[in-house]
Amino acid sequence: MLLRQLEYLVALARERHFARAADACHVSQPSLSAGIRKLERELGVPIVRRGNRFAGLTPEGERVLLWAHRILAERDGLRQDLSAMRTGLSGVLRVGAIPTALTAASLLTAPFCDRHPHARVTLESLSSREIARRLAEFELDAAMTYVDDEELDGVRAVPLYEERYVLLTPNDGELADRASVRWSEVAALPLCLLSPRMRNRRILDGFFAAAGATVVPAIETDTVSALYAHVATHRWSSVIAHAWLHMFGVPEGMRVVRLADPAVFPQIGLVVADHRPESLLAEALLETAREADVRGDLERLLHGYLARP
């Protein structure tokens, strides 16, 4: 069995298309198909459901895929270990982040890259469900997500910060001159919020409900950047997580107003899969996270904006 054949299988399962998988592996489609057939012969089981196009993996194929992820991850770990002995840590650190935490990712990736200049980082915006799956299948080294996510299993976590919420509103808005506002008051404003399929929005809906209010936004979007683009027109207000201030700040002509604190603040953390052997890159990022003061950096940023007239 060749590692290359396992790479073909992983690419096919990811792309779900023979031609795209072959392109991803930089081989011809016949070469990829022949490699997977050879893997089936060596293991003595059918792996791929074949028809006019890719039709998925067999139950045996799904099991082989899990082992392929594990074996390739251990191969990569060996390379990282040997490389670190020669020249220091190198390789590609694969990080996922939920969209609402992505804005604070540079507070970890920047010091990581300073410490390990030979390493590279790929950073993807992913749902919490996709993060859980890709950590389990060795497709991510680490992720920034809600640490209380019920779908996370078999992970180690370093808490980074508690997600705080403030009202972002035009300077001439009806609540702009207040020192603090209640959730029920904010619900009556023309709002732009993230869409309900996103965890951040479901959290906000819970806080509004606890205040006896139901929120019906005028605009819903699935990206923080689109939310900011709309509120910057001064036609809408929004409830934002304070970590967003790190990337986007406060648009001209707007201000942030303190919101009544919820009973519990959702916690964002850095998580890595509890695999053996450990990824040296993931361990290095964990060490960076333990020494960084992400919570303090974001709190100081928030207080600075709240103190502005």
Phi and psi restraints in degrees (value plus and minus 20) as a CYANA .aco file:
   2 LEU   PHI    -119.2   -79.2
   2 LEU   PSI     123.5   163.5
   3 LEU   PHI     -79.2   -39.2
   3 LEU   PSI     -51.3   -11.3
   4 ARG   PHI     -80.8   -40.8
   4 ARG   PSI     -57.8   -17.8
   5 GLN   PHI     -84.9   -44.9
   5 GLN   PSI     -57.4   -17.4
   6 LEU   PHI     -87.0   -47.0
   6 LEU   PSI     -56.1   -16.1
   7 GLU   PHI     -83.4   -43.4
   7 GLU   PSI     -59.2   -19.2
   8 TYR   PHI     -80.1   -40.1
   8 TYR   PSI     -64.6   -24.6
   9 LEU   PHI     -84.0   -44.0
   9 LEU   PSI     -64.2   -24.2
  10 VAL   PHI     -82.3   -42.3
  10 VAL   PSI     -62.4   -22.4
  11 ALA   PHI     -84.9   -44.9
  11 ALA   PSI     -60.6   -20.6
  12 LEU   PHI     -85.5   -45.5
  12 LEU   PSI     -61.7   -21.7
  13 ALA   PHI     -85.2   -45.2
  13 ALA   PSI     -54.5   -14.5
  14 ARG   PHI     -94.6   -54.6
  14 ARG   PSI     -66.6   -26.6
  15 GLU   PHI    -102.8   -62.8
  15 GLU   PSI     -46.4    -6.4
  16 ARG   PHI      35.8    75.8
  16 ARG   PSI      15.8    55.8
  17 HIS   PHI    -183.4  -143.4
  17 HIS   PSI     107.0   147.0
  18 PHE   PHI     -82.9   -42.9
  18 PHE   PSI     -65.0   -25.0
  19 ALA   PHI     -86.0   -46.0
  19 ALA   PSI     -63.3   -23.3
  20 ARG   PHI     -86.5   -46.5
  20 ARG   PSI     -57.6   -17.6
  21 ALA   PHI     -83.9   -43.9
  21 ALA   PSI     -61.0   -21.0
  22 ALA   PHI     -83.0   -43.0
  22 ALA   PSI     -62.3   -22.3
  23 ASP   PHI     -81.3   -41.3
  23 ASP   PSI     -61.8   -21.8
  24 ALA   PHI     -84.3   -44.3
  24 ALA   PSI     -50.5   -10.5
  25 CYS   PHI    -113.9   -73.9
  25 CYS   PSI     -20.9    19.1
  26 HIS   PHI      40.3    80.3
  26 HIS   PSI      22.3    62.3
  27 VAL   PHI    -154.2  -114.2
  27 VAL   PSI     150.3   190.3
  28 SER   PHI     -96.7   -56.7
  28 SER   PSI     137.7   177.7
  29 GLN   PHI     -81.8   -41.8
  29 GLN   PSI     -61.9   -21.9
  30 PRO   PHI     -79.9   -39.9
  30 PRO   PSI     -55.9   -15.9
  31 SER   PHI     -86.6   -46.6
  31 SER   PSI     -61.7   -21.7
  32 LEU   PHI     -84.7   -44.7
  32 LEU   PSI     -65.8   -25.8
  33 SER   PHI     -81.8   -41.8
  33 SER   PSI     -60.6   -20.6
  34 ALA   PHI     -85.8   -45.8
  34 ALA   PSI     -58.1   -18.1
  35 GLY   PHI     -84.6   -44.6
  35 GLY   PSI     -59.8   -19.8
  36 ILE   PHI     -91.1   -51.1
  36 ILE   PSI     -57.6   -17.6
  37 ARG   PHI     -83.3   -43.3
  37 ARG   PSI     -59.1   -19.1
  38 LYS   PHI     -84.2   -44.2
  38 LYS   PSI     -58.6   -18.6
  39 LEU   PHI     -82.4   -42.4
  39 LEU   PSI     -60.7   -20.7
  40 GLU   PHI     -83.1   -43.1
  40 GLU   PSI     -61.1   -21.1
  41 ARG   PHI     -86.1   -46.1
  41 ARG   PSI     -62.4   -22.4
  42 GLU   PHI     -86.4   -46.4
  42 GLU   PSI     -56.2   -16.2
  43 LEU   PHI    -108.4   -68.4
  43 LEU   PSI     -37.3     2.7
  44 GLY   PHI      53.6    93.6
  44 GLY   PSI       5.5    45.5
  45 VAL   PHI    -159.1  -119.1
  45 VAL   PSI     131.0   171.0
  46 PRO   PHI     -95.1   -55.1
  46 PRO   PSI     117.1   157.1
  47 ILE   PHI    -131.1   -91.1
  47 ILE   PSI     -60.4   -20.4
  48 VAL   PHI    -133.4   -93.4
  48 VAL   PSI     114.6   154.6
  49 ARG   PHI    -100.6   -60.6
  49 ARG   PSI      98.0   138.0
  50 ARG   PHI    -127.5   -87.5
  50 ARG   PSI     125.6   165.6
  51 GLY   PHI    -175.5  -135.5
  51 GLY   PSI    -165.5  -125.5
  52 ASN   PHI     -88.0   -48.0
  52 ASN   PSI     -40.5    -0.5
  53 ARG   PHI    -167.8  -127.8
  53 ARG   PSI     155.6   195.6
  54 PHE   PHI     -81.3   -41.3
  54 PHE   PSI     106.7   146.7
  55 ALA   PHI    -136.6   -96.6
  55 ALA   PSI      -7.0    33.0
  56 GLY   PHI      87.1   127.1
  56 GLY   PSI    -198.6  -158.6
  57 LEU   PHI    -122.9   -82.9
  57 LEU   PSI     131.7   171.7
  58 THR   PHI     -93.7   -53.7
  58 THR   PSI     147.1   187.1
  59 PRO   PHI     -74.9   -34.9
  59 PRO   PSI     -59.5   -19.5
  60 GLU   PHI     -85.2   -45.2
  60 GLU   PSI     -57.7   -17.7
  61 GLY   PHI     -83.7   -43.7
  61 GLY   PSI     -59.0   -19.0
  62 GLU   PHI     -82.5   -42.5
  62 GLU   PSI     -58.5   -18.5
  63 ARG   PHI     -88.2   -48.2
  63 ARG   PSI     -62.4   -22.4
  64 VAL   PHI     -81.5   -41.5
  64 VAL   PSI     -57.7   -17.7
  65 LEU   PHI     -81.7   -41.7
  65 LEU   PSI     -61.8   -21.8
  66 LEU   PHI     -79.9   -39.9
  66 LEU   PSI     -64.8   -24.8
  67 TRP   PHI     -86.9   -46.9
  67 TRP   PSI     -55.6   -15.6
  68 ALA   PHI     -81.6   -41.6
  68 ALA   PSI     -64.8   -24.8
  69 HIS   PHI     -78.8   -38.8
  69 HIS   PSI     -64.2   -24.2
  70 ARG   PHI     -85.4   -45.4
  70 ARG   PSI     -66.4   -26.4
  71 ILE   PHI     -84.8   -44.8
  71 ILE   PSI     -62.8   -22.8
  72 LEU   PHI     -88.2   -48.2
  72 LEU   PSI     -55.2   -15.2
  73 ALA   PHI     -85.0   -45.0
  73 ALA   PSI     -59.9   -19.9
  74 GLU   PHI     -88.4   -48.4
  74 GLU   PSI     -55.5   -15.5
  75 ARG   PHI     -80.0   -40.0
  75 ARG   PSI     -66.3   -26.3
  76 ASP   PHI     -84.6   -44.6
  76 ASP   PSI     -58.2   -18.2
  77 GLY   PHI     -83.2   -43.2
  77 GLY   PSI     -59.2   -19.2
  78 LEU   PHI     -82.4   -42.4
  78 LEU   PSI     -64.7   -24.7
  79 ARG   PHI     -81.1   -41.1
  79 ARG   PSI     -63.4   -23.4
  80 GLN   PHI     -82.5   -42.5
  80 GLN   PSI     -62.2   -22.2
  81 ASP   PHI     -81.7   -41.7
  81 ASP   PSI     -67.7   -27.7
  82 LEU   PHI     -87.5   -47.5
  82 LEU   PSI     -58.9   -18.9
  83 SER   PHI     -84.0   -44.0
  83 SER   PSI     -61.3   -21.3
  84 ALA   PHI     -82.8   -42.8
  84 ALA   PSI     -53.7   -13.7
  85 MET   PHI     -87.4   -47.4
  85 MET   PSI     -50.6   -10.6
  86 ARG   PHI    -107.6   -67.6
  86 ARG   PSI     -73.9   -33.9
  87 THR   PHI    -149.4  -109.4
  87 THR   PSI     -14.1    25.9
  88 GLY   PHI      77.6   117.6
  88 GLY   PSI     150.9   190.9
  89 LEU   PHI     -84.2   -44.2
  89 LEU   PSI     112.7   152.7
  90 SER   PHI    -163.4  -123.4
  90 SER   PSI    -199.8  -159.8
  91 GLY   PHI      88.2   128.2
  91 GLY   PSI    -192.7  -152.7
  92 VAL   PHI    -132.5   -92.5
  92 VAL   PSI     100.3   140.3
  93 LEU   PHI    -109.0   -69.0
  93 LEU   PSI      99.3   139.3
  94 ARG   PHI    -119.9   -79.9
  94 ARG   PSI      93.9   133.9
  95 VAL   PHI    -139.9   -99.9
  95 VAL   PSI     114.9   154.9
  96 GLY   PHI    -131.6   -91.6
  96 GLY   PSI     133.5   173.5
  97 ALA   PHI    -168.4  -128.4
  97 ALA   PSI     119.4   159.4
  98 ILE   PHI     -84.9   -44.9
  98 ILE   PSI     129.7   169.7
  99 PRO   PHI     -75.2   -35.2
  99 PRO   PSI     -55.5   -15.5
 100 THR   PHI     -95.6   -55.6
 100 THR   PSI     -37.2     2.8
 101 ALA   PHI    -119.3   -79.3
 101 ALA   PSI     -33.8     6.2
 102 LEU   PHI     -78.6   -38.6
 102 LEU   PSI     -51.7   -11.7
 103 THR   PHI     -85.4   -45.4
 103 THR   PSI     -42.0    -2.0
 104 ALA   PHI    -123.4   -83.4
 104 ALA   PSI     -16.7    23.3
 105 ALA   PHI     -81.2   -41.2
 105 ALA   PSI     -53.0   -13.0
 106 SER   PHI     -85.3   -45.3
 106 SER   PSI     -38.6     1.4
 107 LEU   PHI     -87.0   -47.0
 107 LEU   PSI     -37.3     2.7
 108 LEU   PHI    -125.9   -85.9
 108 LEU   PSI     -65.3   -25.3
 109 THR   PHI     -87.4   -47.4
 109 THR   PSI     -54.7   -14.7
 110 ALA   PHI     -84.0   -44.0
 110 ALA   PSI     -72.3   -32.3
 111 PRO   PHI     -85.3   -45.3
 111 PRO   PSI     -51.0   -11.0
 112 PHE   PHI     -81.5   -41.5
 112 PHE   PSI     -66.8   -26.8
 113 CYS   PHI     -88.1   -48.1
 113 CYS   PSI     -52.3   -12.3
 114 ASP   PHI     -82.9   -42.9
 114 ASP   PSI     -60.2   -20.2
 115 ARG   PHI     -95.5   -55.5
 115 ARG   PSI     -52.3   -12.3
 116 HIS   PHI    -148.3  -108.3
 116 HIS   PSI      55.3    95.3
 117 PRO   PHI     -85.7   -45.7
 117 PRO   PSI     -36.7     3.3
 118 HIS   PHI    -108.3   -68.3
 118 HIS   PSI     -28.3    11.7
 119 ALA   PHI    -110.8   -70.8
 119 ALA   PSI     133.3   173.3
 120 ARG   PHI    -140.0  -100.0
 120 ARG   PSI     139.7   179.7
 121 VAL   PHI    -148.5  -108.5
 121 VAL   PSI     112.8   152.8
 122 THR   PHI    -131.7   -91.7
 122 THR   PSI     112.7   152.7
 123 LEU   PHI    -145.8  -105.8
 123 LEU   PSI     103.5   143.5
 124 GLU   PHI    -141.3  -101.3
 124 GLU   PSI     124.9   164.9
 125 SER   PHI    -107.6   -67.6
 125 SER   PSI     100.3   140.3
 126 LEU   PHI    -158.4  -118.4
 126 LEU   PSI     135.8   175.8
 127 SER   PHI     -93.2   -53.2
 127 SER   PSI     140.1   180.1
 128 SER   PHI     -82.4   -42.4
 128 SER   PSI     -54.1   -14.1
 129 ARG   PHI     -86.2   -46.2
 129 ARG   PSI     -62.9   -22.9
 130 GLU   PHI     -87.3   -47.3
 130 GLU   PSI     -55.8   -15.8
 131 ILE   PHI     -81.4   -41.4
 131 ILE   PSI     -67.0   -27.0
 132 ALA   PHI     -79.6   -39.6
 132 ALA   PSI     -63.4   -23.4
 133 ARG   PHI     -86.2   -46.2
 133 ARG   PSI     -65.4   -25.4
 134 ARG   PHI     -93.9   -53.9
 134 ARG   PSI     -47.5    -7.5
 135 LEU   PHI     -86.4   -46.4
 135 LEU   PSI     -64.4   -24.4
 136 ALA   PHI     -85.0   -45.0
 136 ALA   PSI     -50.7   -10.7
 137 GLU   PHI    -119.1   -79.1
 137 GLU   PSI      -2.1    37.9
 138 PHE   PHI      45.3    85.3
 138 PHE   PSI       1.8    41.8
 139 GLU   PHI    -113.7   -73.7
 139 GLU   PSI     -31.1     8.9
 140 LEU   PHI    -149.0  -109.0
 140 LEU   PSI     128.9   168.9
 141 ASP   PHI    -111.2   -71.2
 141 ASP   PSI     -52.9   -12.9
 142 ALA   PHI    -179.3  -139.3
 142 ALA   PSI     145.8   185.8
 143 ALA   PHI    -174.0  -134.0
 143 ALA   PSI     131.5   171.5
 144 MET   PHI    -125.5   -85.5
 144 MET   PSI      97.8   137.8
 145 THR   PHI    -178.3  -138.3
 145 THR   PSI     156.8   196.8
 146 TYR   PHI     -89.7   -49.7
 146 TYR   PSI     104.0   144.0
 147 VAL   PHI     -96.1   -56.1
 147 VAL   PSI     -34.3     5.7
 148 ASP   PHI    -113.3   -73.3
 148 ASP   PSI      -7.6    32.4
 149 ASP   PHI     -83.2   -43.2
 149 ASP   PSI     105.3   145.3
 150 GLU   PHI     -89.1   -49.1
 150 GLU   PSI     -37.3     2.7
 151 GLU   PHI    -103.7   -63.7
 151 GLU   PSI     -33.8     6.2
 152 LEU   PHI     -94.3   -54.3
 152 LEU   PSI     111.3   151.3
 153 ASP   PHI    -168.7  -128.7
 153 ASP   PSI     121.9   161.9
 154 GLY   PHI      45.5    85.5
 154 GLY   PSI      22.8    62.8
 155 VAL   PHI    -147.2  -107.2
 155 VAL   PSI     139.3   179.3
 156 ARG   PHI    -129.9   -89.9
 156 ARG   PSI     123.1   163.1
 157 ALA   PHI    -152.8  -112.8
 157 ALA   PSI     125.3   165.3
 158 VAL   PHI    -138.5   -98.5
 158 VAL   PSI      94.3   134.3
 159 PRO   PHI     -80.8   -40.8
 159 PRO   PSI     119.7   159.7
 160 LEU   PHI    -130.3   -90.3
 160 LEU   PSI     -70.6   -30.6
 161 TYR   PHI    -186.1  -146.1
 161 TYR   PSI     140.0   180.0
 162 GLU   PHI    -113.2   -73.2
 162 GLU   PSI     114.5   154.5
 163 GLU   PHI     -95.4   -55.4
 163 GLU   PSI      96.5   136.5
 164 ARG   PHI    -120.1   -80.1
 164 ARG   PSI     134.6   174.6
 165 TYR   PHI    -147.3  -107.3
 165 TYR   PSI     117.8   157.8
 166 VAL   PHI    -156.5  -116.5
 166 VAL   PSI     138.9   178.9
 167 LEU   PHI    -106.6   -66.6
 167 LEU   PSI     106.3   146.3
 168 LEU   PHI    -124.1   -84.1
 168 LEU   PSI      97.3   137.3
 169 THR   PHI    -165.8  -125.8
 169 THR   PSI     134.2   174.2
 170 PRO   PHI     -81.5   -41.5
 170 PRO   PSI     132.3   172.3
 171 ASN   PHI     -77.7   -37.7
 171 ASN   PSI     -50.8   -10.8
 172 ASP   PHI    -117.7   -77.7
 172 ASP   PSI      -5.3    34.7
 173 GLY   PHI     -89.4   -49.4
 173 GLY   PSI     138.8   178.8
 174 GLU   PHI     -87.0   -47.0
 174 GLU   PSI     -39.4     0.6
 175 LEU   PHI    -130.8   -90.8
 175 LEU   PSI     -13.6    26.4
 176 ALA   PHI     -87.4   -47.4
 176 ALA   PSI     -47.8    -7.8
 177 ASP   PHI    -111.8   -71.8
 177 ASP   PSI     -11.8    28.2
 178 ARG   PHI    -107.8   -67.8
 178 ARG   PSI     128.9   168.9
 179 ALA   PHI     -94.5   -54.5
 179 ALA   PSI     -52.9   -12.9
 180 SER   PHI    -175.1  -135.1
 180 SER   PSI     138.1   178.1
 181 VAL   PHI    -154.7  -114.7
 181 VAL   PSI     140.2   180.2
 182 ARG   PHI    -116.3   -76.3
 182 ARG   PSI     135.0   175.0
 183 TRP   PHI     -80.0   -40.0
 183 TRP   PSI     -58.2   -18.2
 184 SER   PHI     -84.2   -44.2
 184 SER   PSI     -53.4   -13.4
 185 GLU   PHI     -90.4   -50.4
 185 GLU   PSI     -60.3   -20.3
 186 VAL   PHI     -85.3   -45.3
 186 VAL   PSI     -53.8   -13.8
 187 ALA   PHI     -80.1   -40.1
 187 ALA   PSI     -44.4    -4.4
 188 ALA   PHI    -104.5   -64.5
 188 ALA   PSI     -27.9    12.1
 189 LEU   PHI    -101.6   -61.6
 189 LEU   PSI     136.6   176.6
 190 PRO   PHI     -89.2   -49.2
 190 PRO   PSI      97.3   137.3
 191 LEU   PHI    -139.5   -99.5
 191 LEU   PSI     132.2   172.2
 192 CYS   PHI    -140.7  -100.7
 192 CYS   PSI     101.3   141.3
 193 LEU   PHI    -152.4  -112.4
 193 LEU   PSI     146.1   186.1
 194 LEU   PHI     -87.1   -47.1
 194 LEU   PSI     141.1   181.1
 195 SER   PHI     -94.8   -54.8
 195 SER   PSI     136.5   176.5
 196 PRO   PHI     -83.3   -43.3
 196 PRO   PSI     -39.3     0.7
 197 ARG   PHI     -95.3   -55.3
 197 ARG   PSI     -28.1    11.9
 198 MET   PHI    -115.9   -75.9
 198 MET   PSI     122.2   162.2
 199 ARG   PHI     -79.7   -39.7
 199 ARG   PSI     -59.8   -19.8
 200 ASN   PHI     -76.9   -36.9
 200 ASN   PSI     -63.6   -23.6
 201 ARG   PHI     -87.3   -47.3
 201 ARG   PSI     -58.8   -18.8
 202 ARG   PHI     -85.6   -45.6
 202 ARG   PSI     -54.6   -14.6
 203 ILE   PHI     -84.3   -44.3
 203 ILE   PSI     -67.0   -27.0
 204 LEU   PHI     -81.4   -41.4
 204 LEU   PSI     -62.3   -22.3
 205 ASP   PHI     -78.7   -38.7
 205 ASP   PSI     -56.8   -16.8
 206 GLY   PHI     -85.7   -45.7
 206 GLY   PSI     -59.1   -19.1
 207 PHE   PHI     -88.5   -48.5
 207 PHE   PSI     -60.5   -20.5
 208 PHE   PHI     -82.2   -42.2
 208 PHE   PSI     -64.0   -24.0
 209 ALA   PHI     -82.6   -42.6
 209 ALA   PSI     -59.9   -19.9
 210 ALA   PHI     -82.6   -42.6
 210 ALA   PSI     -45.5    -5.5
 211 ALA   PHI    -110.4   -70.4
 211 ALA   PSI     -14.6    25.4
 212 GLY   PHI      59.1    99.1
 212 GLY   PSI       2.3    42.3
 213 ALA   PHI    -142.7  -102.7
 213 ALA   PSI     131.8   171.8
 214 THR   PHI    -138.3   -98.3
 214 THR   PSI     110.9   150.9
 215 VAL   PHI    -124.8   -84.8
 215 VAL   PSI     114.7   154.7
 216 VAL   PHI    -147.3  -107.3
 216 VAL   PSI      72.0   112.0
 217 PRO   PHI     -87.6   -47.6
 217 PRO   PSI     128.9   168.9
 218 ALA   PHI     -95.0   -55.0
 218 ALA   PSI     -51.8   -11.8
 219 ILE   PHI    -150.5  -110.5
 219 ILE   PSI     114.5   154.5
 220 GLU   PHI    -147.1  -107.1
 220 GLU   PSI     119.7   159.7
 221 THR   PHI    -166.0  -126.0
 221 THR   PSI     143.3   183.3
 222 ASP   PHI    -128.1   -88.1
 222 ASP   PSI      -6.7    33.3
 223 THR   PHI    -153.9  -113.9
 223 THR   PSI     125.1   165.1
 224 VAL   PHI     -87.6   -47.6
 224 VAL   PSI     -56.8   -16.8
 225 SER   PHI     -83.4   -43.4
 225 SER   PSI     -60.6   -20.6
 226 ALA   PHI     -87.4   -47.4
 226 ALA   PSI     -56.1   -16.1
 227 LEU   PHI     -80.5   -40.5
 227 LEU   PSI     -67.1   -27.1
 228 TYR   PHI     -83.2   -43.2
 228 TYR   PSI     -58.2   -18.2
 229 ALA   PHI     -80.9   -40.9
 229 ALA   PSI     -55.2   -15.2
 230 HIS   PHI     -97.3   -57.3
 230 HIS   PSI     -64.4   -24.4
 231 VAL   PHI     -89.3   -49.3
 231 VAL   PSI     -44.3    -4.3
 232 ALA   PHI     -87.2   -47.2
 232 ALA   PSI     -34.1     5.9
 233 THR   PHI     -97.1   -57.1
 233 THR   PSI     -29.4    10.6
 234 HIS   PHI      51.1    91.1
 234 HIS   PSI      -8.2    31.8
 235 ARG   PHI    -109.6   -69.6
 235 ARG   PSI     -41.1    -1.1
 236 TRP   PHI    -153.7  -113.7
 236 TRP   PSI     138.3   178.3
 237 SER   PHI    -128.3   -88.3
 237 SER   PSI     153.6   193.6
 238 SER   PHI    -174.0  -134.0
 238 SER   PSI     139.8   179.8
 239 VAL   PHI    -122.5   -82.5
 239 VAL   PSI      99.3   139.3
 240 ILE   PHI    -138.0   -98.0
 240 ILE   PSI     133.8   173.8
 241 ALA   PHI     -99.6   -59.6
 241 ALA   PSI     121.1   161.1
 242 HIS   PHI     -84.7   -44.7
 242 HIS   PSI     -41.1    -1.1
 243 ALA   PHI     -85.6   -45.6
 243 ALA   PSI     -43.7    -3.7
 244 TRP   PHI     -86.8   -46.8
 244 TRP   PSI     -45.3    -5.3
 245 LEU   PHI     -83.5   -43.5
 245 LEU   PSI     -46.7    -6.7
 246 HIS   PHI     -82.8   -42.8
 246 HIS   PSI     -58.1   -18.1
 247 MET   PHI    -114.8   -74.8
 247 MET   PSI     -63.0   -23.0
 248 PHE   PHI    -124.3   -84.3
 248 PHE   PSI     -38.7     1.3
 249 GLY   PHI      43.1    83.1
 249 GLY   PSI    -169.6  -129.6
 250 VAL   PHI    -140.1  -100.1
 250 VAL   PSI     101.0   141.0
 251 PRO   PHI     -78.6   -38.6
 251 PRO   PSI     131.2   171.2
 252 GLU   PHI     -77.3   -37.3
 252 GLU   PSI     117.4   157.4
 253 GLY   PHI      63.5   103.5
 253 GLY   PSI     -10.6    29.4
 254 MET   PHI    -149.5  -109.5
 254 MET   PSI     148.0   188.0
 255 ARG   PHI    -168.1  -128.1
 255 ARG   PSI     143.7   183.7
 256 VAL   PHI    -126.7   -86.7
 256 VAL   PSI     123.4   163.4
 257 VAL   PHI    -147.2  -107.2
 257 VAL   PSI     116.8   156.8
 258 ARG   PHI     -83.6   -43.6
 258 ARG   PSI     116.4   156.4
 259 LEU   PHI    -121.7   -81.7
 259 LEU   PSI     128.6   168.6
 260 ALA   PHI     -74.9   -34.9
 260 ALA   PSI     111.6   151.6
 261 ASP   PHI     -85.7   -45.7
 261 ASP   PSI     115.1   155.1
 262 PRO   PHI     -91.7   -51.7
 262 PRO   PSI     149.6   189.6
 263 ALA   PHI     -85.1   -45.1
 263 ALA   PSI     -55.9   -15.9
 264 VAL   PHI    -156.1  -116.1
 264 VAL   PSI     112.8   152.8
 265 PHE   PHI    -110.4   -70.4
 265 PHE   PSI     107.2   147.2
 266 PRO   PHI     -81.1   -41.1
 266 PRO   PSI     123.4   163.4
 267 GLN   PHI    -130.8   -90.8
 267 GLN   PSI     110.6   150.6
 268 ILE   PHI    -118.4   -78.4
 268 ILE   PSI     116.1   156.1
 269 GLY   PHI    -160.5  -120.5
 269 GLY   PSI     147.1   187.1
 270 LEU   PHI    -114.3   -74.3
 270 LEU   PSI     105.3   145.3
 271 VAL   PHI    -142.0  -102.0
 271 VAL   PSI     124.8   164.8
 272 VAL   PHI    -152.3  -112.3
 272 VAL   PSI     129.2   169.2
 273 ALA   PHI     -88.4   -48.4
 273 ALA   PSI     120.7   160.7
 274 ASP   PHI    -105.2   -65.2
 274 ASP   PSI      41.0    81.0
 275 HIS   PHI    -112.0   -72.0
 275 HIS   PSI     139.1   179.1
 276 ARG   PHI    -146.3  -106.3
 276 ARG   PSI     114.0   154.0
 277 PRO   PHI     -91.8   -51.8
 277 PRO   PSI     137.5   177.5
 278 GLU   PHI     -92.4   -52.4
 278 GLU   PSI     129.1   169.1
 279 SER   PHI     -94.4   -54.4
 279 SER   PSI     104.4   144.4
 280 LEU   PHI     -81.0   -41.0
 280 LEU   PSI     -56.5   -16.5
 281 LEU   PHI     -86.0   -46.0
 281 LEU   PSI     -62.7   -22.7
 282 ALA   PHI     -84.3   -44.3
 282 ALA   PSI     -60.9   -20.9
 283 GLU   PHI     -83.8   -43.8
 283 GLU   PSI     -57.2   -17.2
 284 ALA   PHI     -86.9   -46.9
 284 ALA   PSI     -57.2   -17.2
 285 LEU   PHI     -89.8   -49.8
 285 LEU   PSI     -57.6   -17.6
 286 LEU   PHI     -80.4   -40.4
 286 LEU   PSI     -62.8   -22.8
 287 GLU   PHI     -82.7   -42.7
 287 GLU   PSI     -60.5   -20.5
 288 THR   PHI     -80.9   -40.9
 288 THR   PSI     -63.1   -23.1
 289 ALA   PHI     -84.5   -44.5
 289 ALA   PSI     -58.0   -18.0
 290 ARG   PHI     -86.0   -46.0
 290 ARG   PSI     -51.7   -11.7
 291 GLU   PHI    -112.4   -72.4
 291 GLU   PSI     -39.2     0.8
 292 ALA   PHI     -96.0   -56.0
 292 ALA   PSI     134.3   174.3
 293 ASP   PHI    -131.4   -91.4
 293 ASP   PSI      43.3    83.3
 294 VAL   PHI     -82.0   -42.0
 294 VAL   PSI     -63.7   -23.7
 295 ARG   PHI     -78.2   -38.2
 295 ARG   PSI     -68.8   -28.8
 296 GLY   PHI     -84.6   -44.6
 296 GLY   PSI     -61.4   -21.4
 297 ASP   PHI     -79.5   -39.5
 297 ASP   PSI     -64.6   -24.6
 298 LEU   PHI     -92.3   -52.3
 298 LEU   PSI     -56.5   -16.5
 299 GLU   PHI     -84.4   -44.4
 299 GLU   PSI     -63.3   -23.3
 300 ARG   PHI     -84.1   -44.1
 300 ARG   PSI     -58.8   -18.8
 301 LEU   PHI     -82.6   -42.6
 301 LEU   PSI     -65.9   -25.9
 302 LEU   PHI     -81.2   -41.2
 302 LEU   PSI     -67.9   -27.9
 303 HIS   PHI     -82.3   -42.3
 303 HIS   PSI     -54.5   -14.5
 304 GLY   PHI     -82.5   -42.5
 304 GLY   PSI     -62.9   -22.9
 305 TYR   PHI     -90.5   -50.5
 305 TYR   PSI     -58.6   -18.6
 306 LEU   PHI     -87.6   -47.6
 306 LEU   PSI     -46.4    -6.4
 307 ALA   PHI    -101.6   -61.6
 307 ALA   PSI     -30.4     9.6
 308 ARG   PHI     -92.9   -52.9
 308 ARG   PSI     121.7   161.7
